[in-house]
Amino acid sequence: MIPIRTFAATAALLMQPIAVSAGELIVARENTVNFPWQLMDGMGADTYLIETAARNLGYAIEFKKVPWNRCLNQIANNNFDGCYSASFKPERMGFGVYPMADGKPDPAKRTHTESYSLYTLKSSPADWTGQTFKNLGGDVGAIYGYSVIDVLKENNASVFEGDDLDQLFKMLIAGNLSGVASLTSKADYYIQSNPDLQHVVRKVEVPLVKKHYYLMLSHKLAQDKPELAAALYDEIEKVRQSEDYQKYFSSLFK
């Protein structure tokens, strides 16, 4: 893991004149909707944030939409410069780099904070107390490669790993799953987009876990252009706190 020092490195980069286009970065995201962070039309709050941060540094971004595990594998192979948005797992440091401070991911450089929730049938007694599961009558479904799988297994839940929410909620309705564990905003948006589910599916009130999410960069970019990596993370923090970002974020809910 290559430590990324932000302040001095950023200052050194930003003091240099930047051309209209300093270059292009190839950045991957999952090929599905994760409202409000990633939308199928190519934008979303995280996409806006990363694109704006790069543009402020003089870089254009070519975005790629691919399955999540491919996002990670492609930056591990240095075929992409980055992928987003990833929660922190120590084993993912083999794929790429996070913005680090004192040996831990720096939450100030996050793209966003998000929770995972448990969804089950309204007729089901399945529950999560915040510390333990109750009345799970079968597997809990989660999308393959998502970090919540570790949380489920650590709490002795039997896990079915599926391809997407469409598959998992169909299995839930058919009685083949006891629950679905998903990113909260992602599942809420999916249910709102499928009115039939609203009558039969409920969200357990207590979140399973809350995590910060980050743009991960490839080891090659961090090694070859450490000043750019540091500047990009600093700019993400700056843009996320900006009035323009807040206005854009609010517009997604209108």
C-alpha positions, -999 to 999 in steps of 0.1 A, spaced: 0 0 0 14 34 -10 7 62 15 -8 92 -2 2 125 14 -23 152 6 -14 187 17 21 193 5 17 172 -26 -15 189 -35 1 224 -31 30 214 -52 8 202 -80 -17 231 -79 11 257 -79 21 245 -114 1 258 -144 -24 233 -157 -32 230 -194 -68 231 -207 -65 193 -208 -37 178 -187 -48 143 -198 -75 117 -195 -82 92 -167 -102 59 -172 -125 53 -142 -149 25 -138 -182 23 -119 -207 -5 -114 -231 -10 -143 -263 -6 -123 -283 22 -106 -272 31 -71 -294 62 -65 -284 89 -59 -248 81 -63 -247 65 -97 -274 67 -123 -278 48 -156 -279 80 -176 -242 84 -168 -244 109 -139 -253 108 -102 -238 125 -72 -205 104 -71 -200 107 -109 -206 145 -107 -182 147 -77 -154 128 -94 -158 144 -128 -158 179 -113 -127 172 -91 -108 159 -121 -119 187 -144 -107 213 -118 -73 197 -120 -74 198 -158 -82 161 -165 -110 146 -185 -125 112 -174 -136 84 -196 -162 65 -175 -167 27 -179 -197 8 -167 -188 -28 -157 -198 -54 -131 -184 -45 -96 -159 -73 -94 -146 -64 -128 -141 -28 -115 -118 -41 -89 -100 -65 -111 -93 -40 -138 -77 -15 -114 -57 -44 -99 -44 -51 -134 -38 -14 -140 -62 -14 -170 -83 14 -153 -70 43 -133 -97 41 -107 -131 27 -97 -159 39 -75 -173 39 -50 -157 13 -27 -160 8 10 -128 -1 28 -118 -37 32 -82 -45 40 -80 -71 13 -90 -46 -13 -57 -28 -8 -43 -54 -31 -65 -41 -59 -57 -4 -55 -52 25 -31 -75 45 -8 -69 80 5 -51 72 38 -43 92 70 -25 76 100 -28 42 84 -66 43 79 -88 55 51 -94 93 55 -132 99 57 -127 135 47 -117 122 12 -148 100 9 -173 102 -20 -202 96 3 -215 77 34 -240 49 30 -257 22 50 -268 -13 43 -303 -25 54 -321 -57 57 -353 -62 36 -378 -89 42 -414 -97 36 -440 -78 56 -454 -112 67 -420 -124 80 -408 -121 116 -372 -118 105 -354 -89 123 -320 -73 130 -316 -57 165 -283 -39 157 -264 -68 173 -280 -100 162 -304 -115 137 -337 -129 148 -361 -154 132 -341 -159 100 -358 -189 84 -333 -192 55 -306 -175 35 -301 -137 33 -294 -126 -2 -267 -101 -12 -250 -90 -44 -218 -109 -51 -187 -91 -40 -205 -65 -18 -188 -59 16 -221 -65 35 -215 -103 29 -188 -102 56 -211 -85 80 -238 -112 74 -213 -140 79 -198 -125 110 -233 -125 125 -239 -161 116 -263 -155 88 -264 -180 59 -257 -160 27 -268 -165 -9 -247 -143 -33 -267 -132 -63 -261 -111 -95 -284 -81 -88 -314 -69 -68 -339 -80 -95 -328 -116 -89 -327 -113 -51 -361 -97 -46 -377 -122 -70 -362 -150 -48 -375 -132 -17 -410 -130 -30 -409 -166 -41 -400 -176 -5 -364 -187 -14 -348 -161 7 -354 -150 43 -342 -115 35 -321 -93 12 -292 -72 25 -285 -42 2 -272 -7 1 -301 12 15 -305 39 -11 -300 13 -39 -328 -10 -26 -351 19 -16 -349 32 -52 -355 -2 -66 -386 -7 -45 -399 27 -54 -394 18 -90 -414 -14 -86 -447 -6 -69 -457 -42 -65 -429 -47 -40 -441 -18 -18 -471 -39 -7 -451 -69 3 -416 -59 13 -405 -40 44 -372 -25 54 -359 -34 89 -355 -1 107 -321 -6 122 -293 -5 96 -270 -35 93 -239 -12 90 -229 22 79 -198 28 58 -178 55 40 -172 50 3 -142 61 -18 -127 65 -52 -100 38 -54 -70 45 -76 -48 19 -93 -14 12 -78 2 23 -111 -14 57 -110 -4 62 -73 32 51 -81 37 70 -113 17 102 -104 15 105 -66 10 143 -68 -20 138 -90 -35 111 -68 -31 133 -37 -45 163 -55 -75 144 -68 -84 132 -33 -80 167 -19 -102 181 -47 -129 155 -40 -131 167 -4 -133 203 -16 -160 197 -43 -181 176 -19 -182 205 5 -190 231 -22 -223 249 -27 -225 237 -64 -223 200 -53 -250 205 -27 -273 221 -53 -267 193 -77 -273 167 -50 -306 183 -39 -317 185 -76 -316 147 -78 -346 144 -54 -368 169 -72 
